[in-house]
Amino acid sequence: MSHRQHRITLIARHAAKPDLDWNYTQSRHENVVFLDSVNALKFAVRSMNTPGGMDIERIIVDRAGTAEEFLGLLATVPHELAGDILFIHDNRAGFLSASARGGDRVLYALTQRDIRFYLETFDLVTGRAPLSLTA
């Protein structure tokens, strides 16, 4: 088994908010785990940060927490975590924390288009906007 197959994407999404068009059908997404809160993400990161634990490729907070909770998450991730950490606001804009040269993290403000481009680039969404019902 290659190292790549052990990489995992953790996604915290808010159950009461309209779902993004997550791509559930791709075989590479066997390593995507959906959680219901930022606290659950923190617990998962701690438990995976053990010898022989899974390698976290990215963490996504999809409207499941506040900006303050996102900053708390950033403050608790281990220095060894090189994966991206993406925060999506209710307006679908957000922030991306990524590893920089030298191992430090940088924080980028992203527009809705930037967020969508990121998700489509990694084949995490289907590329089709979800249907919304109107009265």
DSSP file (Angstrom, degrees, kcal/mol; ACC not computed):
  #  RESIDUE AA STRUCTURE BP1 BP2  ACC     N-H-->O    O-->H-N    N-H-->O    O-->H-N    TCO  KAPPA ALPHA  PHI   PSI    X-CA   Y-CA   Z-CA
    1    1 A M              0   0    0      0, 0.0     2,-0.1     0, 0.0     5,-0.0   0.000 360.0 360.0 360.0 134.8    0.0    0.0    0.0
    2    2 A S    >   -     0   0    0      1,-0.1     3,-0.9     3,-0.0     4,-0.4  -0.418 360.0-116.4 -81.0 158.4    1.4    3.4   -0.9
    3    3 A H  G >  S+     0   0    0      1,-0.2     3,-1.6     2,-0.2     4,-0.3   0.854 111.9  65.6 -59.4 -36.4    1.7    6.2    1.6
    4    4 A R  G >  S+     0   0    0      1,-0.3     3,-1.4     2,-0.2    -1,-0.2   0.823  92.0  61.6 -57.7 -34.3   -0.8    8.3   -0.4
    5    5 A Q  G <  S+     0   0    0     -3,-0.9    -1,-0.3     1,-0.3    -2,-0.2   0.701  98.4  57.6 -69.5 -17.7   -3.6    5.9    0.4
    6    6 A H  G <  S+     0   0    0     -3,-1.6    49,-1.1    -4,-0.4    -1,-0.3   0.471  81.4 108.6 -90.8  -1.8   -3.2    6.6    4.1
    7    7 A R  E <   -a   55   0A   0     -3,-1.4     2,-0.4    -4,-0.3    49,-0.2  -0.490  53.4-161.4 -77.2 146.4   -3.8   10.3    3.8
    8    8 A I  E     -a   56   0A   0     47,-2.4    49,-2.9    -2,-0.2    50,-1.2  -0.955  17.4-147.6-134.3 147.3   -7.1   11.5    5.1
    9    9 A T  E     -ab  58  32A   0     22,-2.6    24,-2.8    -2,-0.4     2,-0.5  -0.969  15.5-157.8-111.7 125.8   -9.4   14.6    4.7
   10   10 A L  E     -ab  59  33A   0     48,-2.3    50,-3.0    -2,-0.5     2,-0.5  -0.904  10.4-173.4-104.5 128.8  -11.4   15.6    7.7
   11   11 A I  E     -ab  60  34A   0     22,-2.9    24,-3.5    -2,-0.5     2,-0.6  -0.978  11.1-164.9-127.5 120.4  -14.5   17.7    7.1
   12   12 A A  E     +ab  61  35A   0     48,-3.0    50,-3.4    -2,-0.5    52,-0.4  -0.916  20.7 176.6 -99.3 123.0  -16.7   19.3    9.8
   13   13 A R  E     -a   62   0A   0     22,-2.2     2,-0.6    -2,-0.6    50,-0.2  -0.934  34.3-114.1-128.2 152.4  -20.0   20.4    8.3
   14   14 A H    >   -     0   0    0     48,-1.4     3,-1.3    -2,-0.3    23,-0.1  -0.751  20.4-152.3 -86.8 119.0  -23.1   21.9    9.9
   15   15 A A  T 3  S+     0   0    0     -2,-0.6    -1,-0.1     1,-0.3     4,-0.1   0.777  91.8  53.6 -64.8 -28.1  -26.0   19.4    9.6
   16   16 A A  T 3  S+     0   0    0      2,-0.1    -1,-0.3    -3,-0.0     3,-0.0   0.536  96.3  80.2 -87.5  -5.4  -28.7   22.1    9.6
   17   17 A K  S <  S-     0   0    0     -3,-1.3    47,-0.0     1,-0.1    73,-0.0  -0.729  98.1 -84.6-102.1 151.8  -27.1   24.1    6.8
   18   18 A P        -     0   0    0      0, 0.0     2,-0.1     0, 0.0    -4,-0.1  -0.258  52.0-116.3 -55.5 134.9  -27.5   23.2    3.1
   19   19 A D        -     0   0    0     -4,-0.1     2,-0.1     1,-0.1    -4,-0.0  -0.421  19.0-122.7 -73.4 142.9  -24.9   20.7    2.0
   20   20 A L        -     0   0    0     -2,-0.1     2,-2.2     1,-0.1    -1,-0.1  -0.359  43.1 -92.6 -69.4 166.7  -22.2   21.5   -0.5
   21   21 A D        -     0   0    0    107,-0.1   105,-2.5    -2,-0.1   106,-0.3  -0.384  57.1-171.5 -83.0  62.6  -22.2   19.2   -3.5
   22   22 A W  B     -F  125   0B   0     -2,-2.2     2,-1.2   103,-0.2   103,-0.3  -0.250  26.5-120.3 -57.7 141.6  -19.7   16.9   -1.8
   23   23 A N        +     0   0    0    101,-2.9     3,-0.3     1,-0.2    -1,-0.1  -0.727  42.2 164.2 -88.9  94.9  -18.3   14.2   -4.2
   24   24 A Y        +     0   0    0     -2,-1.2    -1,-0.2     1,-0.2     8,-0.1   0.555  64.3  65.7 -86.4  -9.7  -19.3   11.0   -2.4
   25   25 A T  S    S+     0   0    0     -3,-0.1     2,-0.2     3,-0.0    -1,-0.2   0.642  70.2 102.7 -95.1 -14.4  -18.7    8.7   -5.5
   26   26 A Q    >   -     0   0    0     -3,-0.3     3,-1.7    97,-0.2    -3,-0.0  -0.509  66.3-140.2 -75.0 134.4  -15.0    9.0   -6.1
   27   27 A S  G >  S+     0   0    0      1,-0.3     3,-1.4    -2,-0.2    -1,-0.1   0.803 100.8  64.3 -63.5 -28.7  -13.0    6.0   -4.9
   28   28 A R  G >  S+     0   0    0      1,-0.3     3,-0.9     2,-0.1    -1,-0.3   0.664  88.5  72.2 -68.9 -13.1  -10.2    8.2   -3.7
   29   29 A H  G X   +     0   0    0     -3,-1.7     3,-1.5     1,-0.2    -1,-0.3   0.235  60.8 100.6 -89.7  15.0  -12.7    9.6   -1.2
   30   30 A E  G <  S+     0   0    0     -3,-1.4    -1,-0.2     1,-0.3    -2,-0.1   0.744  82.1  57.5 -63.8 -19.9  -12.7    6.5    0.9
   31   31 A N  G <  S+     0   0    0     -3,-0.9   -22,-2.6    -4,-0.1     2,-0.5  -0.006  82.5 104.7-101.7  28.2  -10.3    8.5    3.1
   32   32 A V  E <   -b    9   0A   0     -3,-1.5     2,-0.5   -24,-0.2   -22,-0.2  -0.941  50.6-167.9-108.8 128.5  -12.8   11.4    3.7
   33   33 A V  E     -b   10   0A   0    -24,-2.8   -22,-2.9    -2,-0.5     2,-0.5  -0.970   8.5-150.4-120.4 127.6  -14.4   11.6    7.1
   34   34 A F  E     +b   11   0A   0     -2,-0.5     2,-0.3   -24,-0.2   -22,-0.2  -0.831  18.6 179.6 -97.8 131.5  -17.3   13.9    7.9
   35   35 A L  E     -b   12   0A   0    -24,-3.5   -22,-2.2    -2,-0.5     3,-0.1  -0.771  29.3-131.3-124.1 169.9  -17.7   15.2   11.4
   36   36 A D  S    S+     0   0    0     -2,-0.3     2,-0.3   -24,-0.2   -21,-0.2   0.438  77.0  20.3-108.0   1.8  -20.2   17.4   13.0
   37   37 A S     >  -     0   0    0      1,-0.1     4,-1.5   -26,-0.1    28,-0.1  -0.994  69.7-111.5-161.4 164.2  -18.2   20.0   14.9
   38   38 A V  H  > S+     0   0    0     26,-0.5     4,-2.4    -2,-0.3     5,-0.2   0.861 117.9  57.7 -66.7 -36.3  -14.8   21.7   15.3
   39   39 A N  H  > S+     0   0    0      1,-0.2     4,-2.2     2,-0.2    -1,-0.2   0.889 104.0  51.5 -61.9 -38.8  -14.4   20.0   18.7
   40   40 A A  H  > S+     0   0    0      2,-0.2     4,-2.4     1,-0.2    -1,-0.2   0.877 108.5  52.4 -64.8 -36.4  -14.8   16.6   16.9
   41   41 A L  H  X S+     0   0    0     -4,-1.5     4,-2.8     2,-0.2    -2,-0.2   0.935 107.8  50.8 -62.2 -46.2  -12.1   17.7   14.5
   42   42 A K  H  X S+     0   0    0     -4,-2.4     4,-2.3     1,-0.2    -2,-0.2   0.916 111.6  47.9 -57.9 -44.1   -9.7   18.6   17.4
   43   43 A F  H  X S+     0   0    0     -4,-2.2     4,-2.4     2,-0.2    -1,-0.2   0.920 112.2  49.0 -63.1 -44.6  -10.3   15.2   18.9
   44   44 A A  H  X S+     0   0    0     -4,-2.4     4,-2.0     1,-0.2    -2,-0.2   0.904 110.7  50.2 -63.2 -41.6   -9.7   13.4   15.6
   45   45 A V  H  X S+     0   0    0     -4,-2.8     4,-1.1     1,-0.2    -1,-0.2   0.923 111.7  48.4 -63.4 -44.0   -6.5   15.4   15.0
   46   46 A R  H  < S+     0   0    0     -4,-2.3     3,-0.3    -5,-0.2    -2,-0.2   0.913 113.3  47.0 -61.8 -42.5   -5.2   14.5   18.5
   47   47 A S  H  < S+     0   0    0     -4,-2.4    -1,-0.2     1,-0.2    -2,-0.2   0.801 113.3  47.9 -73.2 -27.1   -6.0   10.8   18.0
   48   48 A M  H  < S+     0   0    0     -4,-2.0     2,-1.4     1,-0.2    -1,-0.2   0.630  92.0  81.7 -85.9 -13.5   -4.4   10.6   14.6
   49   49 A N  S  < S+     0   0    0     -4,-1.1    -1,-0.2    -3,-0.3    -4,-0.1  -0.341  73.9 102.6 -88.8  55.0   -1.3   12.4   15.8
   50   50 A T  S >  S-     0   0    0     -2,-1.4     3,-2.9    -3,-0.2     2,-0.0  -0.893  89.0 -74.3-129.1 159.6    0.1    9.2   17.2
   51   51 A P  T 3  S+     0   0    0      0, 0.0     3,-0.1     0, 0.0    -2,-0.0  -0.349 124.8  13.1 -55.1 129.0    2.8    6.8   15.9
   52   52 A G  T 3  S+     0   0    0      1,-0.2     3,-0.1    -2,-0.0    -3,-0.1   0.457  99.8 138.6  81.7   0.8    1.3    4.8   13.1
   53   53 A G    <   -     0   0    0     -3,-2.9    -1,-0.2     1,-0.1    -5,-0.1  -0.174  62.0 -78.7 -72.4 170.4   -1.7    7.2   12.9
   54   54 A M        -     0   0    0     -3,-0.1     2,-0.6     1,-0.1   -47,-0.2  -0.336  40.5-118.6 -69.7 151.2   -3.3    8.5    9.7
   55   55 A D  E     -a    7   0A   0    -49,-1.1   -47,-2.4   -52,-0.2     2,-0.6  -0.837  26.4-137.7 -92.0 117.8   -1.6   11.3    7.7
   56   56 A I  E     -a    8   0A   0     -2,-0.6    27,-0.4   -49,-0.2    26,-0.2  -0.675  21.8-178.3 -83.3 117.6   -4.0   14.2    7.5
   57   57 A E  E     -     0   0A   0    -49,-2.9    27,-1.3    -2,-0.6     2,-0.3   0.874  66.7 -15.7 -80.3 -41.3   -4.0   15.7    4.1
   58   58 A R  E     -ac   9  84A   0    -50,-1.2   -48,-2.3    25,-0.3     2,-0.4  -0.988  51.3-144.3-161.3 157.0   -6.4   18.5    4.8
   59   59 A I  E     -ac  10  85A   0     25,-2.4    27,-3.2    -2,-0.3     2,-0.4  -0.995  18.2-168.3-125.5 132.2   -9.0   19.7    7.3
   60   60 A I  E     -ac  11  86A   0    -50,-3.0   -48,-3.0    -2,-0.4     2,-0.7  -0.985  12.4-162.5-125.8 128.4  -12.1   21.6    6.2
   61   61 A V  E     -ac  12  87A   0     25,-3.2    27,-3.1    -2,-0.4     2,-1.1  -0.912  12.8-167.3-107.2 102.9  -14.6   23.4    8.4
   62   62 A D  E     -ac  13  88A   0    -50,-3.4   -48,-1.4    -2,-0.7    27,-0.1  -0.715  67.9 -54.2 -97.0  85.4  -17.7   23.8    6.3
   63   63 A R  S    S+     0   0    0     25,-1.7    -1,-0.2    -2,-1.1   -50,-0.1   0.752 107.8 119.4  56.6  27.4  -19.9   26.4    8.2
   64   64 A A  S    S+     0   0    0    -52,-0.4   -26,-0.5    24,-0.1     2,-0.3   0.391  72.0  18.2-102.6   1.4  -19.7   24.2   11.3
   65   65 A G  S    S-     0   0    0    -28,-0.1     2,-0.1   -53,-0.1    -2,-0.1  -0.956  79.0 -93.0-159.4 175.3  -18.0   26.7   13.6
   66   66 A T     >  -     0   0    0     -2,-0.3     4,-2.1     1,-0.1     5,-0.1  -0.435  40.8-106.1 -91.2 168.7  -17.2   30.3   14.2
   67   67 A A  H  > S+     0   0    0      1,-0.2     4,-2.3     2,-0.2     5,-0.2   0.871 123.2  55.5 -61.4 -36.1  -14.0   32.1   13.2
   68   68 A E  H  > S+     0   0    0      2,-0.2     4,-2.1     1,-0.2    -1,-0.2   0.907 106.9  48.6 -63.6 -42.0  -13.0   32.0   16.9
   69   69 A E  H  > S+     0   0    0      2,-0.2     4,-2.3     1,-0.2    -1,-0.2   0.872 109.3  53.9 -65.4 -35.9  -13.3   28.2   16.9
   70   70 A F  H  X S+     0   0    0     -4,-2.1     4,-2.6     2,-0.2    -2,-0.2   0.924 108.6  48.4 -63.2 -44.4  -11.3   28.1   13.7
   71   71 A L  H  X S+     0   0    0     -4,-2.3     4,-2.0     1,-0.2    -2,-0.2   0.893 110.0  52.8 -63.1 -38.5   -8.5   30.1   15.3
   72   72 A G  H  X S+     0   0    0     -4,-2.1     4,-0.9     2,-0.2    -1,-0.2   0.897 108.7  49.9 -61.2 -40.6   -8.7   27.7   18.3
   73   73 A L  H >X S+     0   0    0     -4,-2.3     4,-1.4     1,-0.2     3,-0.9   0.936 109.3  51.0 -62.5 -47.1   -8.3   24.8   15.9
   74   74 A L  H 3< S+     0   0    0     -4,-2.6     3,-0.2     1,-0.3    -1,-0.2   0.865 108.5  52.8 -58.6 -36.3   -5.3   26.4   14.3
   75   75 A A  H 3< S+     0   0    0     -4,-2.0    -1,-0.3     1,-0.2    -2,-0.2   0.720 112.4  44.7 -72.8 -20.4   -3.7   26.9   17.7
   76   76 A T  H << S+     0   0    0     -4,-0.9    -1,-0.2    -3,-0.9    -2,-0.2   0.602  83.2 106.3-102.4 -12.5   -4.1   23.3   18.6
   77   77 A V  S  < S-     0   0    0     -4,-1.4   -35,-0.0    -3,-0.2   -31,-0.0  -0.441  79.6-105.1 -69.1 141.1   -2.9   21.5   15.5
   78   78 A P    >   -     0   0    0      0, 0.0     3,-1.8     0, 0.0    -1,-0.1  -0.301  21.5-119.8 -65.0 149.4    0.5   19.9   15.9
   79   79 A H  T 3  S+     0   0    0      1,-0.3    -2,-0.1    -3,-0.1    -3,-0.0   0.794 111.8  64.2 -58.0 -29.5    3.4   21.6   14.2
   80   80 A E  T 3  S+     0   0    0      2,-0.0     2,-0.8   -31,-0.0    -1,-0.3   0.660  74.3 104.6 -71.7 -16.5    4.0   18.4   12.2
   81   81 A L    <   +     0   0    0     -3,-1.8   -24,-0.1     1,-0.2   -26,-0.0  -0.553  41.9 172.8 -71.0 110.1    0.6   18.7   10.5
   82   82 A A        +     0   0    0     -2,-0.8    17,-0.6   -26,-0.2    -1,-0.2   0.522  40.8 108.7 -95.3  -7.2    1.6   19.9    7.0
   83   83 A G  S    S-     0   0    0    -27,-0.4   -25,-0.3     1,-0.1   -26,-0.1  -0.179  75.8 -94.6 -71.8 163.1   -1.9   19.7    5.5
   84   84 A D  E     -c   58   0A   0    -27,-1.3   -25,-2.4    14,-0.1     2,-0.4  -0.390  27.3-154.2 -71.6 151.2   -4.2   22.5    4.5
   85   85 A I  E     -cD  59  97A   0     12,-2.4    12,-3.1   -27,-0.2     2,-0.4  -0.966  15.4-169.8-129.3 115.1   -6.8   23.8    7.0
   86   86 A L  E     -cD  60  96A   0    -27,-3.2   -25,-3.2    -2,-0.4     2,-0.5  -0.885   8.9-164.7-113.1 132.8   -9.8   25.5    5.2
   87   87 A F  E     -cD  61  95A   0      8,-3.0     8,-1.8    -2,-0.4     2,-0.5  -0.974   4.9-162.8-117.3 126.4  -12.6   27.5    6.9
   88   88 A I  E     -cD  62  94A   0    -27,-3.1   -25,-1.7    -2,-0.5     6,-0.2  -0.943   9.6-149.3-112.5 119.8  -15.8   28.2    5.0
   89   89 A H    >   -     0   0    0      4,-3.4     3,-1.7    -2,-0.5   -23,-0.1  -0.210  35.5 -97.8 -73.0 170.8  -18.1   31.0    6.2
   90   90 A D  T 3  S+     0   0    0      1,-0.3    -1,-0.1     2,-0.1     4,-0.1   0.810 127.5  56.9 -59.3 -30.6  -21.8   31.0    5.8
   91   91 A N  T 3  S-     0   0    0      2,-0.1    -1,-0.3     1,-0.1    21,-0.1   0.366 119.0-114.0 -84.8   7.2  -21.3   33.3    2.8
   92   92 A R  S <  S+     0   0    0     -3,-1.7    23,-0.2     1,-0.3     2,-0.2   0.473  85.0 109.5  72.8   6.2  -19.0   30.6    1.3
   93   93 A A        +     0   0    0     22,-0.1    -4,-3.4    21,-0.1    -1,-0.3  -0.445  43.2 135.7 -89.8 178.3  -15.9   32.8    1.5
   94   94 A G  E     -DE  88 110A   0     16,-2.4    16,-3.3    -6,-0.2     2,-0.3  -0.945  43.9 -68.4 176.7-153.4  -13.3   31.9    4.0
   95   95 A F  E     -DE  87 109A   0     -8,-1.8    -8,-3.0    -2,-0.3     2,-0.5  -0.973  23.2-154.6-137.4 147.5   -9.7   31.3    5.0
   96   96 A L  E     -DE  86 108A   0     12,-2.5    12,-2.8    -2,-0.3     2,-0.6  -0.990   3.4-162.7-125.1 124.1   -7.0   28.8    4.1
   97   97 A S  E     +DE  85 107A   0    -12,-3.1   -12,-2.4    -2,-0.5     2,-0.3  -0.932  23.3 171.2-102.6 123.9   -4.1   28.0    6.5
   98   98 A A  E     - E   0 106A   0      8,-2.3     8,-2.8    -2,-0.6     2,-0.2  -0.915  37.6 -95.7-133.0 157.2   -1.3   26.3    4.6
   99   99 A S  E     - E   0 105A   0    -17,-0.6     6,-0.3    -2,-0.3     2,-0.2  -0.502  41.6-162.0 -72.1 139.3    2.3   25.2    5.3
  100  100 A A    >   -     0   0    0      4,-3.9     3,-2.0    -2,-0.2     4,-0.1  -0.632  37.1 -63.8-113.6 174.3    4.9   27.7    4.2
  101  101 A R  G >  S+     0   0    0      1,-0.3     3,-0.6    -2,-0.2    -1,-0.1  -0.323 123.9  27.4 -56.3 136.2    8.6   27.4    3.6
  102  102 A G  G 3  S-     0   0    0      1,-0.2    -1,-0.3    -3,-0.1     3,-0.1   0.430 127.6 -79.3  88.1  -1.3   10.4   26.6    6.8
  103  103 A G  G <  S+     0   0    0     -3,-2.0    -1,-0.2     1,-0.3    -2,-0.2   0.342  92.6 128.8  92.3  -7.3    7.4   24.8    8.3
  104  104 A D    <   -     0   0    0     -3,-0.6    -4,-3.9    -5,-0.1     2,-0.3  -0.309  56.5-119.0 -73.6 166.3    5.5   27.9    9.4
  105  105 A R  E     -E   99   0A   0     -6,-0.3     2,-0.3    -3,-0.1    -6,-0.2  -0.835  20.9-159.0-106.9 146.8    1.8   28.3    8.5
  106  106 A V  E     -E   98   0A   0     -8,-2.8    -8,-2.3    -2,-0.3     2,-0.5  -0.897   9.4-140.7-120.2 154.3    0.4   31.2    6.4
  107  107 A L  E     -E   97   0A   0     -2,-0.3     2,-0.4   -10,-0.2   -10,-0.2  -0.968  15.6-170.0-121.4 125.8   -3.2   32.3    6.4
  108  108 A Y  E     -E   96   0A   0    -12,-2.8   -12,-2.5    -2,-0.5     2,-0.4  -0.926  19.9-134.0-115.1 137.8   -5.0   33.4    3.2
  109  109 A A  E     -E   95   0A   0     -2,-0.4     2,-0.4   -14,-0.2   -14,-0.3  -0.783  30.4-161.0 -84.5 131.7   -8.3   35.1    2.8
  110  110 A L  E     -E   94   0A   0    -16,-3.3   -16,-2.4    -2,-0.4     2,-0.1  -0.912  10.7-139.4-120.6 143.3  -10.4   33.4    0.1
  111  111 A T     >  -     0   0    0     -2,-0.4     4,-2.4   -18,-0.2     5,-0.2  -0.334  40.3 -95.5 -83.2 174.4  -13.4   34.5   -1.9
  112  112 A Q  H  > S+     0   0    0      1,-0.2     4,-2.5     2,-0.2     5,-0.2   0.910 128.4  50.8 -56.0 -43.3  -16.3   32.3   -2.8
  113  113 A R  H  > S+     0   0    0      1,-0.2     4,-2.7     2,-0.2    -1,-0.2   0.895 108.3  51.5 -63.9 -40.3  -14.6   31.6   -6.2
  114  114 A D  H  > S+     0   0    0      2,-0.2     4,-2.5     1,-0.2    -1,-0.2   0.926 110.8  48.2 -62.2 -44.7  -11.3   30.7   -4.5
  115  115 A I  H  X S+     0   0    0     -4,-2.4     4,-2.5     2,-0.2    -2,-0.2   0.938 113.0  47.9 -60.5 -47.4  -13.1   28.2   -2.1
  116  116 A R  H  X S+     0   0    0     -4,-2.5     4,-2.6     1,-0.2     5,-0.2   0.913 110.9  51.1 -61.5 -43.4  -14.9   26.6   -5.0
  117  117 A F  H  X S+     0   0    0     -4,-2.7     4,-2.6     2,-0.2    -1,-0.2   0.916 110.3  50.0 -60.0 -44.5  -11.7   26.4   -7.1
  118  118 A Y  H  X S+     0   0    0     -4,-2.5     4,-1.6     2,-0.2    -2,-0.2   0.943 112.6  45.9 -59.1 -49.9   -9.9   24.7   -4.1
  119  119 A L  H  <>S+     0   0    0     -4,-2.5     5,-2.7     1,-0.2     6,-0.7   0.889 115.6  46.1 -64.3 -39.9  -12.7   22.1   -3.6
  120  120 A E  H ><5S+     0   0    0     -4,-2.6     3,-1.6     3,-0.2    -1,-0.2   0.871 106.6  59.3 -70.5 -36.4  -12.9   21.4   -7.3
  121  121 A T  H 3<5S+     0   0    0     -4,-2.6    -1,-0.2     1,-0.3    -2,-0.2   0.881 110.8  41.1 -59.6 -39.0   -9.2   21.1   -7.7
  122  122 A F  T 3<5S-     0   0    0     -4,-1.6    -1,-0.3    -5,-0.2    -2,-0.2   0.231 113.4-118.7 -95.4  14.0   -9.0   18.3   -5.2
  123  123 A D  T < 5S+     0   0    0     -3,-1.6    -3,-0.2     1,-0.1   -97,-0.2   0.820  72.9 133.4  57.1  34.9  -12.2   16.7   -6.6
  124  124 A L      < +     0   0    0     -5,-2.7  -101,-2.9    -6,-0.2     2,-0.3   0.676  65.4  42.4 -88.5 -19.2  -14.0   17.1   -3.3
  125  125 A V  B    S-F   22   0B   0     -6,-0.7  -103,-0.2  -103,-0.3    -2,-0.0  -0.843  83.5-120.9-123.4 163.2  -17.2   18.5   -4.9
  126  126 A T        -     0   0    0   -105,-2.5     3,-0.1    -2,-0.3  -104,-0.1   0.691  43.2-117.6 -78.4 -18.2  -19.0   17.3   -8.0
  127  127 A G  S    S+     0   0    0      1,-0.3     2,-0.5  -106,-0.3    -1,-0.1   0.424  84.5 106.0  92.0  -1.4  -18.7   20.7   -9.9
  128  128 A R  S    S-     0   0    0   -107,-0.2    -1,-0.3     3,-0.0    -2,-0.3  -0.946  74.9-121.4-112.3 132.0  -22.5   21.0   -9.9
  129  129 A A        -     0   0    0     -2,-0.5  -109,-0.1    -3,-0.1     3,-0.1  -0.469  35.3-108.6 -67.4 138.6  -24.1   23.6   -7.6
  130  130 A P        -     0   0    0      0, 0.0     2,-0.2     0, 0.0    -1,-0.1  -0.373  36.3-104.9 -67.3 149.7  -26.6   21.9   -5.2
  131  131 A L        -     0   0    0     -3,-0.1     2,-0.4    -2,-0.0    -3,-0.0  -0.505  32.6-156.0 -73.0 140.1  -30.3   22.6   -5.9
  132  132 A S        -     0   0    0     -2,-0.2     2,-0.4    -3,-0.1    -3,-0.0  -0.966  11.3-131.9-118.8 139.9  -32.0   25.1   -3.6
  133  133 A L        -     0   0    0     -2,-0.4     2,-0.3     2,-0.0    -2,-0.0  -0.701  21.1-167.5 -90.4 137.0  -35.7   25.1   -3.0
  134  134 A T              0   0    0     -2,-0.4    -2,-0.0     1,-0.1     0, 0.0  -0.916 360.0 360.0-121.9 151.7  -37.6   28.3   -3.2
  135  135 A A              0   0    0     -2,-0.3    -1,-0.1     0, 0.0    -2,-0.0   0.459 360.0 360.0 -89.2 360.0  -41.1   29.0   -2.1
